[in-house]
Amino acid sequence: MRAWPPGWQNACAAIDTVRSIAEAHDATPAQVSLAWVIAPGDRLGIPVVPIPGTKRAARVEENARATDAALSTTELACLGTLADGVVGARY
């Protein structure tokens, strides 16, 4: 039987939350993540330009549409707390 790493349930819950928010905005989880990174700059009037890496032009266009996902204050707060329960190595 496989031993799951500590915090895996919290990581799965975080993924489900991002997916749920993405569905509500007809967006991808990646777009929601980028919108969350951009949002503080929007509120402060400071441009934030994340530079996600990609090999495909379609992904560049998809990432650019992250600015279309207008996340609510509640959604931003929820996304901001997701990493609190996630533990473990990245890889």
PyMOL commands that set and color helices and strands:
alter all, ss='L'
color gray80, all
select helices_A, chain A and resi 8-24+29-44+57-68+73-85
alter helices_A, ss='H'
color red, helices_A
deselect
rebuild
show_as cartoon
